[in-house]
Amino acid sequence: MSLMITDECIACDACREECPNEAIEEGDPVYLIDSDMCTECVGSFDEPQCIEVCPVDCIVLDPDNQETVQELQLKFNQLQEEE
């Protein structure tokens, strides 16, 4: 499952800097996570870094983008090949 940012976002920019896949971008009024690029940090870290640094706990699992760990790993591998 990729992650999403809720309306509680205060646009502090902490999450964007931590994302290893550069899946987070500034939105209006809250930041957005590109589900095609979000791997929940599978392949890079044990835990999603954006969740770890979010001061208002506004990053949650996106119920519309459910993925297994294996699917997230495959997505990570594909993103690495594109670089």
Summary of the structure (lengths in Angstrom):
residues: 83
radius of gyration: 11.9
end to end distance: 22.6
largest distance: 34.4
contacts: 222
relative contact order: 0.27
helix: 29%
strand: 12%
